[in-house]
Amino acid sequence: RTDLCLDVVGHCSKTGPESWNKSLSLMRAEKVQQMLETVLPDAGRRTRAEGRGSTENVVGIGTDDERDVLDRRVELVIVNCS
C-alpha cells in the first residue's frame, strides 16, 4: 500500500503539426497505461495518461529518423495521489 501514483507522460518529435503531435503523444501514454493495467489491475486508479506533444523534446531536430528516437518516448513520473 502506498499513496503514490504514476503520471504516464507521452512525448513525440517535432515532425508534423503540433495538434497531431499532442494527440499522438496522448495515444502513446494511453497505450502504456493500458499495458500497465494488464499486469497491475490497480493501475487504472493509480495512473493518469497525459500527452505533451513535442514541447519537451530531448533532441528536437525534427529529422523524422532515428536521431529523433529519444523524442518519441513515454515517461513514468511518480507523483502523490490527489
PAMAR-667536 format. One record per atom (N, C-alpha, C): residue number from 1; residue in one letter; atom name; z negated, x, y negated. Coordinates in pm, whole numbers, plus 50000, padded with zeros to 5 digits. Atoms other than C-alpha are relative to their C-alpha. Layout:
% residues N
<drendo><n>NUM</n><res>A</res><atom>CA</atom><w>Z</w><u>X</u><v>Y</v></drendo>
...
END
This chain:
% residues 82
<drendo><n>1</n><res>R</res><atom>N</atom><w>50000</w><u>50084</u><v>50119</v></drendo>
<drendo><n>1</n><res>R</res><atom>CA</atom><w>50000</w><u>50000</u><v>50000</v></drendo>
<drendo><n>1</n><res>R</res><atom>C</atom><w>50000</w><u>50088</u><v>49876</v></drendo>
<drendo><n>2</n><res>T</res><atom>N</atom><w>49989</w><u>49925</u><v>50124</v></drendo>
<drendo><n>2</n><res>T</res><atom>CA</atom><w>50089</w><u>50121</u><v>49657</v></drendo>
<drendo><n>2</n><res>T</res><atom>C</atom><w>50041</w><u>49905</u><v>49888</v></drendo>
<drendo><n>3</n><res>D</res><atom>N</atom><w>49955</w><u>50081</u><v>50114</v></drendo>
<drendo><n>3</n><res>D</res><atom>CA</atom><w>50151</w><u>49987</u><v>49309</v></drendo>
<drendo><n>3</n><res>D</res><atom>C</atom><w>50125</w><u>50061</u><v>49937</v></drendo>
<drendo><n>4</n><res>L</res><atom>N</atom><w>49878</w><u>49936</u><v>50049</v></drendo>
<drendo><n>4</n><res>L</res><atom>CA</atom><w>50469</w><u>50193</u><v>49276</v></drendo>
<drendo><n>4</n><res>L</res><atom>C</atom><w>50124</w><u>49927</u><v>50050</v></drendo>
<drendo><n>5</n><res>C</res><atom>N</atom><w>49872</w><u>50061</u><v>49967</v></drendo>
<drendo><n>5</n><res>C</res><atom>CA</atom><w>50824</w><u>50062</u><v>49278</v></drendo>
<drendo><n>5</n><res>C</res><atom>C</atom><w>50111</w><u>50102</u><v>49974</v></drendo>
<drendo><n>6</n><res>L</res><atom>N</atom><w>49884</w><u>49914</u><v>50023</v></drendo>
<drendo><n>6</n><res>L</res><atom>CA</atom><w>51174</w><u>50209</u><v>49257</v></drendo>
<drendo><n>6</n><res>L</res><atom>C</atom><w>50100</w><u>49931</u><v>49909</v></drendo>
<drendo><n>7</n><res>D</res><atom>N</atom><w>49880</w><u>50041</u><v>50073</v></drendo>
<drendo><n>7</n><res>D</res><atom>CA</atom><w>51441</w><u>50172</u><v>48996</v></drendo>
<drendo><n>7</n><res>D</res><atom>C</atom><w>50117</w><u>50071</u><v>50067</v></drendo>
<drendo><n>8</n><res>V</res><atom>N</atom><w>49880</w><u>49946</u><v>49939</v></drendo>
<drendo><n>8</n><res>V</res><atom>CA</atom><w>51776</w><u>50222</u><v>49168</v></drendo>
<drendo><n>8</n><res>V</res><atom>C</atom><w>50106</w><u>49999</u><v>49891</v></drendo>
<drendo><n>9</n><res>V</res><atom>N</atom><w>49917</w><u>49988</u><v>50120</v></drendo>
<drendo><n>9</n><res>V</res><atom>CA</atom><w>51998</w><u>50352</u><v>48888</v></drendo>
<drendo><n>9</n><res>V</res><atom>C</atom><w>50137</w><u>50058</u><v>50035</v></drendo>
<drendo><n>10</n><res>G</res><atom>N</atom><w>49864</w><u>49956</u><v>49973</v></drendo>
<drendo><n>10</n><res>G</res><atom>CA</atom><w>52375</w><u>50376</u><v>48927</v></drendo>
<drendo><n>10</n><res>G</res><atom>C</atom><w>50064</w><u>50063</u><v>49878</v></drendo>
<drendo><n>11</n><res>H</res><atom>N</atom><w>49927</w><u>49929</u><v>50105</v></drendo>
<drendo><n>11</n><res>H</res><atom>CA</atom><w>52598</w><u>50608</u><v>48726</v></drendo>
<drendo><n>11</n><res>H</res><atom>C</atom><w>50146</w><u>50015</u><v>50043</v></drendo>
<drendo><n>12</n><res>C</res><atom>N</atom><w>49860</w><u>49973</u><v>49968</v></drendo>
<drendo><n>12</n><res>C</res><atom>CA</atom><w>52972</w><u>50682</u><v>48709</v></drendo>
<drendo><n>12</n><res>C</res><atom>C</atom><w>50058</w><u>50099</u><v>49900</v></drendo>
<drendo><n>13</n><res>S</res><atom>N</atom><w>49933</w><u>49906</u><v>50089</v></drendo>
<drendo><n>13</n><res>S</res><atom>CA</atom><w>53216</w><u>50922</u><v>48550</v></drendo>
<drendo><n>13</n><res>S</res><atom>C</atom><w>50061</w><u>49927</u><v>49880</v></drendo>
<drendo><n>14</n><res>K</res><atom>N</atom><w>49941</w><u>50057</u><v>50122</v></drendo>
<drendo><n>14</n><res>K</res><atom>CA</atom><w>53390</w><u>50867</u><v>48215</v></drendo>
<drendo><n>14</n><res>K</res><atom>C</atom><w>50137</w><u>49938</u><v>50022</v></drendo>
<drendo><n>15</n><res>T</res><atom>N</atom><w>49868</w><u>50054</u><v>49973</v></drendo>
<drendo><n>15</n><res>T</res><atom>CA</atom><w>53716</w><u>50766</u><v>48383</v></drendo>
<drendo><n>15</n><res>T</res><atom>C</atom><w>49999</w><u>49848</u><v>49988</v></drendo>
<drendo><n>16</n><res>G</res><atom>N</atom><w>49987</w><u>50146</u><v>50012</v></drendo>
<drendo><n>16</n><res>G</res><atom>CA</atom><w>53821</w><u>50413</u><v>48286</v></drendo>
<drendo><n>16</n><res>G</res><atom>C</atom><w>49920</w><u>49944</u><v>49884</v></drendo>
<drendo><n>17</n><res>P</res><atom>N</atom><w>50070</w><u>50065</u><v>50111</v></drendo>
<drendo><n>17</n><res>P</res><atom>CA</atom><w>53689</w><u>50162</u><v>48033</v></drendo>
<drendo><n>17</n><res>P</res><atom>C</atom><w>49849</w><u>49988</u><v>50029</v></drendo>
<drendo><n>18</n><res>E</res><atom>N</atom><w>50145</w><u>50002</u><v>49982</v></drendo>
<drendo><n>18</n><res>E</res><atom>CA</atom><w>53313</w><u>50158</u><v>47978</v></drendo>
<drendo><n>18</n><res>E</res><atom>C</atom><w>49952</w><u>49868</u><v>50059</v></drendo>
<drendo><n>19</n><res>S</res><atom>N</atom><w>50041</w><u>50128</u><v>49943</v></drendo>
<drendo><n>19</n><res>S</res><atom>CA</atom><w>53289</w><u>49786</u><v>48062</v></drendo>
<drendo><n>19</n><res>S</res><atom>C</atom><w>50013</w><u>50003</u><v>50153</v></drendo>
<drendo><n>20</n><res>W</res><atom>N</atom><w>49982</w><u>49986</u><v>49854</v></drendo>
<drendo><n>20</n><res>W</res><atom>CA</atom><w>53427</w><u>49864</u><v>48411</v></drendo>
<drendo><n>20</n><res>W</res><atom>C</atom><w>49898</w><u>50099</u><v>50055</v></drendo>
<drendo><n>21</n><res>N</res><atom>N</atom><w>50096</w><u>49900</u><v>49953</v></drendo>
<drendo><n>21</n><res>N</res><atom>CA</atom><w>53206</w><u>50173</u><v>48444</v></drendo>
<drendo><n>21</n><res>N</res><atom>C</atom><w>49860</w><u>49942</u><v>50012</v></drendo>
<drendo><n>22</n><res>K</res><atom>N</atom><w>50131</w><u>50066</u><v>49995</v></drendo>
<drendo><n>22</n><res>K</res><atom>CA</atom><w>52899</w><u>49963</u><v>48368</v></drendo>
<drendo><n>22</n><res>K</res><atom>C</atom><w>49990</w><u>49914</u><v>50125</v></drendo>
<drendo><n>23</n><res>S</res><atom>N</atom><w>49998</w><u>50084</u><v>49880</v></drendo>
<drendo><n>23</n><res>S</res><atom>CA</atom><w>52994</w><u>49715</u><v>48642</v></drendo>
<drendo><n>23</n><res>S</res><atom>C</atom><w>49999</w><u>50084</u><v>50127</v></drendo>
<drendo><n>24</n><res>L</res><atom>N</atom><w>49992</w><u>49913</u><v>49883</v></drendo>
<drendo><n>24</n><res>L</res><atom>CA</atom><w>53083</w><u>49991</u><v>48888</v></drendo>
<drendo><n>24</n><res>L</res><atom>C</atom><w>49866</w><u>50067</u><v>50028</v></drendo>
<drendo><n>25</n><res>S</res><atom>N</atom><w>50128</w><u>49933</u><v>49979</v></drendo>
<drendo><n>25</n><res>S</res><atom>CA</atom><w>52755</w><u>50174</u><v>48834</v></drendo>
<drendo><n>25</n><res>S</res><atom>C</atom><w>49894</w><u>49902</u><v>50051</v></drendo>
<drendo><n>26</n><res>L</res><atom>N</atom><w>50093</w><u>50101</u><v>49950</v></drendo>
<drendo><n>26</n><res>L</res><atom>CA</atom><w>52561</w><u>49850</u><v>48890</v></drendo>
<drendo><n>26</n><res>L</res><atom>C</atom><w>50030</w><u>49968</u><v>50147</v></drendo>
<drendo><n>27</n><res>M</res><atom>N</atom><w>49963</w><u>50025</u><v>49860</v></drendo>
<drendo><n>27</n><res>M</res><atom>CA</atom><w>52756</w><u>49783</u><v>49212</v></drendo>
<drendo><n>27</n><res>M</res><atom>C</atom><w>49951</w><u>50113</u><v>50090</v></drendo>
<drendo><n>28</n><res>R</res><atom>N</atom><w>50051</w><u>49886</u><v>49923</v></drendo>
<drendo><n>28</n><res>R</res><atom>CA</atom><w>52664</w><u>50134</u><v>49332</v></drendo>
<drendo><n>28</n><res>R</res><atom>C</atom><w>49850</w><u>49985</u><v>50024</v></drendo>
<drendo><n>29</n><res>A</res><atom>N</atom><w>50145</w><u>50014</u><v>49989</v></drendo>
<drendo><n>29</n><res>A</res><atom>CA</atom><w>52297</w><u>50073</u><v>49261</v></drendo>
<drendo><n>29</n><res>A</res><atom>C</atom><w>49964</w><u>49885</u><v>50094</v></drendo>
<drendo><n>30</n><res>E</res><atom>N</atom><w>50029</w><u>50115</u><v>49914</v></drendo>
<drendo><n>30</n><res>E</res><atom>CA</atom><w>52302</w><u>49731</u><v>49429</v></drendo>
<drendo><n>30</n><res>E</res><atom>C</atom><w>50029</w><u>50031</u><v>50147</v></drendo>
<drendo><n>31</n><res>K</res><atom>N</atom><w>49969</w><u>49962</u><v>49862</v></drendo>
<drendo><n>31</n><res>K</res><atom>CA</atom><w>52465</w><u>49878</u><v>49742</v></drendo>
<drendo><n>31</n><res>K</res><atom>C</atom><w>49888</w><u>50085</u><v>50059</v></drendo>
<drendo><n>32</n><res>V</res><atom>N</atom><w>50110</w><u>49917</u><v>49951</v></drendo>
<drendo><n>32</n><res>V</res><atom>CA</atom><w>52194</w><u>50142</u><v>49774</v></drendo>
<drendo><n>32</n><res>V</res><atom>C</atom><w>49874</w><u>49914</u><v>50018</v></drendo>
<drendo><n>33</n><res>Q</res><atom>N</atom><w>50114</w><u>50090</u><v>49988</v></drendo>
<drendo><n>33</n><res>Q</res><atom>CA</atom><w>51930</w><u>49873</u><v>49712</v></drendo>
<drendo><n>33</n><res>Q</res><atom>C</atom><w>50011</w><u>49919</u><v>50130</v></drendo>
<drendo><n>34</n><res>Q</res><atom>N</atom><w>49978</w><u>50075</u><v>49875</v></drendo>
<drendo><n>34</n><res>Q</res><atom>CA</atom><w>52082</w><u>49666</u><v>49998</v></drendo>
<drendo><n>34</n><res>Q</res><atom>C</atom><w>49974</w><u>50088</u><v>50122</v></drendo>
<drendo><n>35</n><res>M</res><atom>N</atom><w>50023</w><u>49908</u><v>49889</v></drendo>
<drendo><n>35</n><res>M</res><atom>CA</atom><w>52078</w><u>49971</u><v>50225</v></drendo>
<drendo><n>35</n><res>M</res><atom>C</atom><w>49851</w><u>50026</u><v>50021</v></drendo>
<drendo><n>36</n><res>L</res><atom>N</atom><w>50145</w><u>49981</u><v>49989</v></drendo>
<drendo><n>36</n><res>L</res><atom>CA</atom><w>51711</w><u>50029</u><v>50148</v></drendo>
<drendo><n>36</n><res>L</res><atom>C</atom><w>49934</w><u>49879</u><v>50064</v></drendo>
<drendo><n>37</n><res>E</res><atom>N</atom><w>50058</w><u>50123</u><v>49946</v></drendo>
<drendo><n>37</n><res>E</res><atom>CA</atom><w>51633</w><u>49665</u><v>50230</v></drendo>
<drendo><n>37</n><res>E</res><atom>C</atom><w>50020</w><u>49987</u><v>50150</v></drendo>
<drendo><n>38</n><res>T</res><atom>N</atom><w>49978</w><u>50008</u><v>49855</v></drendo>
<drendo><n>38</n><res>T</res><atom>CA</atom><w>51782</w><u>49701</u><v>50579</v></drendo>
<drendo><n>38</n><res>T</res><atom>C</atom><w>49900</w><u>50086</u><v>50076</v></drendo>
<drendo><n>39</n><res>V</res><atom>N</atom><w>50095</w><u>49909</u><v>49935</v></drendo>
<drendo><n>39</n><res>V</res><atom>CA</atom><w>51538</w><u>49983</u><v>50656</v></drendo>
<drendo><n>39</n><res>V</res><atom>C</atom><w>49856</w><u>49965</u><v>49963</v></drendo>
<drendo><n>40</n><res>L</res><atom>N</atom><w>50133</w><u>50033</u><v>50051</v></drendo>
<drendo><n>40</n><res>L</res><atom>CA</atom><w>51242</w><u>49872</u><v>50444</v></drendo>
<drendo><n>40</n><res>L</res><atom>C</atom><w>50002</w><u>49855</u><v>49950</v></drendo>
<drendo><n>41</n><res>P</res><atom>N</atom><w>49992</w><u>50141</u><v>50038</v></drendo>
<drendo><n>41</n><res>P</res><atom>CA</atom><w>51210</w><u>49492</u><v>50440</v></drendo>
<drendo><n>41</n><res>P</res><atom>C</atom><w>49930</w><u>49966</u><v>49867</v></drendo>
<drendo><n>42</n><res>D</res><atom>N</atom><w>50074</w><u>50026</u><v>50124</v></drendo>
<drendo><n>42</n><res>D</res><atom>CA</atom><w>50963</w><u>49505</u><v>50147</v></drendo>
<drendo><n>42</n><res>D</res><atom>C</atom><w>50075</w><u>50052</u><v>49876</v></drendo>
<drendo><n>43</n><res>A</res><atom>N</atom><w>49930</w><u>49934</u><v>50111</v></drendo>
<drendo><n>43</n><res>A</res><atom>CA</atom><w>51216</w><u>49696</u><v>49934</v></drendo>
<drendo><n>43</n><res>A</res><atom>C</atom><w>50057</w><u>49901</u><v>49898</v></drendo>
<drendo><n>44</n><res>G</res><atom>N</atom><w>49942</w><u>50098</u><v>50093</v></drendo>
<drendo><n>44</n><res>G</res><atom>CA</atom><w>51369</w><u>49381</u><v>49783</v></drendo>
<drendo><n>44</n><res>G</res><atom>C</atom><w>49905</w><u>49964</u><v>49887</v></drendo>
<drendo><n>45</n><res>R</res><atom>N</atom><w>50099</w><u>50034</u><v>50102</v></drendo>
<drendo><n>45</n><res>R</res><atom>CA</atom><w>51047</w><u>49304</u><v>49599</v></drendo>
<drendo><n>45</n><res>R</res><atom>C</atom><w>49956</w><u>50122</u><v>49920</v></drendo>
<drendo><n>46</n><res>R</res><atom>N</atom><w>50053</w><u>49880</u><v>50063</v></drendo>
<drendo><n>46</n><res>R</res><atom>CA</atom><w>50981</w><u>49665</u><v>49504</v></drendo>
<drendo><n>46</n><res>R</res><atom>C</atom><w>50109</w><u>50088</u><v>49939</v></drendo>
<drendo><n>47</n><res>T</res><atom>N</atom><w>49891</w><u>49924</u><v>50059</v></drendo>
<drendo><n>47</n><res>T</res><atom>CA</atom><w>51321</w><u>49777</u><v>49376</v></drendo>
<drendo><n>47</n><res>T</res><atom>C</atom><w>50071</w><u>49916</u><v>49895</v></drendo>
<drendo><n>48</n><res>R</res><atom>N</atom><w>49919</w><u>50065</u><v>50103</v></drendo>
<drendo><n>48</n><res>R</res><atom>CA</atom><w>51534</w><u>49697</u><v>49074</v></drendo>
<drendo><n>48</n><res>R</res><atom>C</atom><w>50127</w><u>50082</u><v>49983</v></drendo>
<drendo><n>49</n><res>A</res><atom>N</atom><w>49871</w><u>49932</u><v>50017</v></drendo>
<drendo><n>49</n><res>A</res><atom>CA</atom><w>51905</w><u>49783</u><v>49052</v></drendo>
<drendo><n>49</n><res>A</res><atom>C</atom><w>50041</w><u>49993</u><v>49854</v></drendo>
<drendo><n>50</n><res>E</res><atom>N</atom><w>49955</w><u>49991</u><v>50140</v></drendo>
<drendo><n>50</n><res>E</res><atom>CA</atom><w>52044</w><u>49896</u><v>48718</v></drendo>
<drendo><n>50</n><res>E</res><atom>C</atom><w>50124</w><u>50089</u><v>49994</v></drendo>
<drendo><n>51</n><res>G</res><atom>N</atom><w>49880</w><u>49919</u><v>50021</v></drendo>
<drendo><n>51</n><res>G</res><atom>CA</atom><w>52384</w><u>50028</u><v>48610</v></drendo>
<drendo><n>51</n><res>G</res><atom>C</atom><w>50003</w><u>50054</u><v>49858</v></drendo>
<drendo><n>52</n><res>R</res><atom>N</atom><w>49997</w><u>49938</u><v>50133</v></drendo>
<drendo><n>52</n><res>R</res><atom>CA</atom><w>52410</w><u>50273</u><v>48323</v></drendo>
<drendo><n>52</n><res>R</res><atom>C</atom><w>50138</w><u>50050</u><v>49960</v></drendo>
<drendo><n>53</n><res>G</res><atom>N</atom><w>49865</w><u>49958</u><v>50036</v></drendo>
<drendo><n>53</n><res>G</res><atom>CA</atom><w>52783</w><u>50333</u><v>48325</v></drendo>
<drendo><n>53</n><res>G</res><atom>C</atom><w>50012</w><u>50151</u><v>49994</v></drendo>
<drendo><n>54</n><res>S</res><atom>N</atom><w>49982</w><u>49855</u><v>50015</v></drendo>
<drendo><n>54</n><res>S</res><atom>CA</atom><w>52882</w><u>50678</u><v>48201</v></drendo>
<drendo><n>54</n><res>S</res><atom>C</atom><w>49917</w><u>50055</u><v>49884</v></drendo>
<drendo><n>55</n><res>T</res><atom>N</atom><w>50080</w><u>49958</u><v>50115</v></drendo>
<drendo><n>55</n><res>T</res><atom>CA</atom><w>52610</w><u>50706</u><v>47936</v></drendo>
<drendo><n>55</n><res>T</res><atom>C</atom><w>49912</w><u>50121</u><v>50026</v></drendo>
<drendo><n>56</n><res>E</res><atom>N</atom><w>50088</w><u>49889</u><v>49967</v></drendo>
<drendo><n>56</n><res>E</res><atom>CA</atom><w>52408</w><u>50969</u><v>48123</v></drendo>
<drendo><n>56</n><res>E</res><atom>C</atom><w>50068</w><u>50098</u><v>50095</v></drendo>
<drendo><n>57</n><res>N</res><atom>N</atom><w>49925</w><u>49908</u><v>49914</v></drendo>
<drendo><n>57</n><res>N</res><atom>CA</atom><w>52671</w><u>51198</u><v>48269</v></drendo>
<drendo><n>57</n><res>N</res><atom>C</atom><w>49936</w><u>50137</u><v>50008</v></drendo>
<drendo><n>58</n><res>V</res><atom>N</atom><w>50046</w><u>49863</u><v>49979</v></drendo>
<drendo><n>58</n><res>V</res><atom>CA</atom><w>52578</w><u>51535</u><v>48413</v></drendo>
<drendo><n>58</n><res>V</res><atom>C</atom><w>50112</w><u>50096</u><v>49961</v></drendo>
<drendo><n>59</n><res>V</res><atom>N</atom><w>49884</w><u>49915</u><v>50027</v></drendo>
<drendo><n>59</n><res>V</res><atom>CA</atom><w>52926</w><u>51688</u><v>48392</v></drendo>
<drendo><n>59</n><res>V</res><atom>C</atom><w>50075</w><u>49946</u><v>49879</v></drendo>
<drendo><n>60</n><res>G</res><atom>N</atom><w>49941</w><u>50069</u><v>50113</v></drendo>
<drendo><n>60</n><res>G</res><atom>CA</atom><w>53105</w><u>51441</u><v>48167</v></drendo>
<drendo><n>60</n><res>G</res><atom>C</atom><w>50136</w><u>50044</u><v>49953</v></drendo>
<drendo><n>61</n><res>I</res><atom>N</atom><w>49869</w><u>49955</u><v>50046</v></drendo>
<drendo><n>61</n><res>I</res><atom>CA</atom><w>53452</w><u>51592</u><v>48163</v></drendo>
<drendo><n>61</n><res>I</res><atom>C</atom><w>50109</w><u>49896</u><v>50021</v></drendo>
<drendo><n>62</n><res>G</res><atom>N</atom><w>49906</w><u>50110</u><v>49983</v></drendo>
<drendo><n>62</n><res>G</res><atom>CA</atom><w>53632</w><u>51278</u><v>48287</v></drendo>
<drendo><n>62</n><res>G</res><atom>C</atom><w>50133</w><u>50038</u><v>50061</v></drendo>
<drendo><n>63</n><res>T</res><atom>N</atom><w>49875</w><u>49956</u><v>49938</v></drendo>
<drendo><n>63</n><res>T</res><atom>CA</atom><w>53890</w><u>51457</u><v>48501</v></drendo>
<drendo><n>63</n><res>T</res><atom>C</atom><w>50040</w><u>49917</u><v>50120</v></drendo>
<drendo><n>64</n><res>D</res><atom>N</atom><w>49973</w><u>50087</u><v>49886</v></drendo>
<drendo><n>64</n><res>D</res><atom>CA</atom><w>53868</w><u>51197</u><v>48781</v></drendo>
<drendo><n>64</n><res>D</res><atom>C</atom><w>50033</w><u>50078</u><v>50127</v></drendo>
<drendo><n>65</n><res>D</res><atom>N</atom><w>49985</w><u>49923</u><v>49876</v></drendo>
<drendo><n>65</n><res>D</res><atom>CA</atom><w>53848</w><u>51462</u><v>49053</v></drendo>
<drendo><n>65</n><res>D</res><atom>C</atom><w>49862</w><u>50047</u><v>50045</v></drendo>
<drendo><n>66</n><res>E</res><atom>N</atom><w>50127</w><u>49954</u><v>49943</v></drendo>
<drendo><n>66</n><res>E</res><atom>CA</atom><w>53580</w><u>51648</u><v>49249</v></drendo>
<drendo><n>66</n><res>E</res><atom>C</atom><w>49906</w><u>50063</u><v>49897</v></drendo>
<drendo><n>67</n><res>R</res><atom>N</atom><w>50088</w><u>49941</u><v>50101</v></drendo>
<drendo><n>67</n><res>R</res><atom>CA</atom><w>53448</w><u>51811</u><v>48932</v></drendo>
<drendo><n>67</n><res>R</res><atom>C</atom><w>49907</w><u>49894</u><v>49938</v></drendo>
<drendo><n>68</n><res>D</res><atom>N</atom><w>50081</w><u>50109</u><v>50054</v></drendo>
<drendo><n>68</n><res>D</res><atom>CA</atom><w>53312</w><u>51471</u><v>48823</v></drendo>
<drendo><n>68</n><res>D</res><atom>C</atom><w>49905</w><u>49939</u><v>50103</v></drendo>
<drendo><n>69</n><res>V</res><atom>N</atom><w>50076</w><u>50063</u><v>49893</v></drendo>
<drendo><n>69</n><res>V</res><atom>CA</atom><w>53132</w><u>51402</u><v>49152</v></drendo>
<drendo><n>69</n><res>V</res><atom>C</atom><w>49852</w><u>49981</u><v>49964</v></drendo>
<drendo><n>70</n><res>L</res><atom>N</atom><w>50142</w><u>50015</u><v>50039</v></drendo>
<drendo><n>70</n><res>L</res><atom>CA</atom><w>52783</w><u>51456</u><v>49002</v></drendo>
<drendo><n>70</n><res>L</res><atom>C</atom><w>49977</w><u>49882</u><v>49908</v></drendo>
<drendo><n>71</n><res>D</res><atom>N</atom><w>50012</w><u>50117</u><v>50087</v></drendo>
<drendo><n>71</n><res>D</res><atom>CA</atom><w>52851</w><u>51180</u><v>48753</v></drendo>
<drendo><n>71</n><res>D</res><atom>C</atom><w>50003</w><u>49869</u><v>50078</v></drendo>
<drendo><n>72</n><res>R</res><atom>N</atom><w>49990</w><u>50119</u><v>49913</v></drendo>
<drendo><n>72</n><res>R</res><atom>CA</atom><w>52917</w><u>50934</u><v>49037</v></drendo>
<drendo><n>72</n><res>R</res><atom>C</atom><w>49883</w><u>50004</u><v>50097</v></drendo>
<drendo><n>73</n><res>R</res><atom>N</atom><w>50122</w><u>49985</u><v>49922</v></drendo>
<drendo><n>73</n><res>R</res><atom>CA</atom><w>52565</w><u>50901</u><v>49167</v></drendo>
<drendo><n>73</n><res>R</res><atom>C</atom><w>49910</w><u>49878</u><v>49985</v></drendo>
<drendo><n>74</n><res>V</res><atom>N</atom><w>50108</w><u>50097</u><v>50011</v></drendo>
<drendo><n>74</n><res>V</res><atom>CA</atom><w>52265</w><u>50678</u><v>49227</v></drendo>
<drendo><n>74</n><res>V</res><atom>C</atom><w>49870</w><u>50079</u><v>50004</v></drendo>
<drendo><n>75</n><res>E</res><atom>N</atom><w>50130</w><u>49934</u><v>50006</v></drendo>
<drendo><n>75</n><res>E</res><atom>CA</atom><w>51918</w><u>50795</u><v>49131</v></drendo>
<drendo><n>75</n><res>E</res><atom>C</atom><w>49891</w><u>49900</u><v>50038</v></drendo>
<drendo><n>76</n><res>L</res><atom>N</atom><w>50118</w><u>50079</u><v>49969</v></drendo>
<drendo><n>76</n><res>L</res><atom>CA</atom><w>51590</w><u>50662</u><v>49270</v></drendo>
<drendo><n>76</n><res>L</res><atom>C</atom><w>49889</w><u>50051</u><v>49911</v></drendo>
<drendo><n>77</n><res>V</res><atom>N</atom><w>50102</w><u>49963</u><v>50097</v></drendo>
<drendo><n>77</n><res>V</res><atom>CA</atom><w>51325</w><u>50663</u><v>48998</v></drendo>
<drendo><n>77</n><res>V</res><atom>C</atom><w>49873</w><u>49923</u><v>50033</v></drendo>
<drendo><n>78</n><res>I</res><atom>N</atom><w>50128</w><u>50063</u><v>49970</v></drendo>
<drendo><n>78</n><res>I</res><atom>CA</atom><w>50961</w><u>50596</u><v>49088</v></drendo>
<drendo><n>78</n><res>I</res><atom>C</atom><w>49938</w><u>49949</u><v>49870</v></drendo>
<drendo><n>79</n><res>V</res><atom>N</atom><w>50058</w><u>50064</u><v>50118</v></drendo>
<drendo><n>79</n><res>V</res><atom>CA</atom><w>50803</w><u>50354</u><v>48839</v></drendo>
<drendo><n>79</n><res>V</res><atom>C</atom><w>49880</w><u>49915</u><v>50044</v></drendo>
<drendo><n>80</n><res>N</res><atom>N</atom><w>50108</w><u>50094</u><v>49972</v></drendo>
<drendo><n>80</n><res>N</res><atom>CA</atom><w>50491</w><u>50141</u><v>48816</v></drendo>
<drendo><n>80</n><res>N</res><atom>C</atom><w>50059</w><u>49860</u><v>50012</v></drendo>
<drendo><n>81</n><res>C</res><atom>N</atom><w>49957</w><u>50139</u><v>49987</v></drendo>
<drendo><n>81</n><res>C</res><atom>CA</atom><w>50545</w><u>49786</u><v>48936</v></drendo>
<drendo><n>81</n><res>C</res><atom>C</atom><w>49945</w><u>49921</u><v>49881</v></drendo>
<drendo><n>82</n><res>S</res><atom>N</atom><w>50048</w><u>50078</u><v>50113</v></drendo>
<drendo><n>82</n><res>S</res><atom>CA</atom><w>50524</w><u>49542</u><v>48649</v></drendo>
<drendo><n>82</n><res>S</res><atom>C</atom><w>49995</w><u>49853</u><v>50032</v></drendo>
END
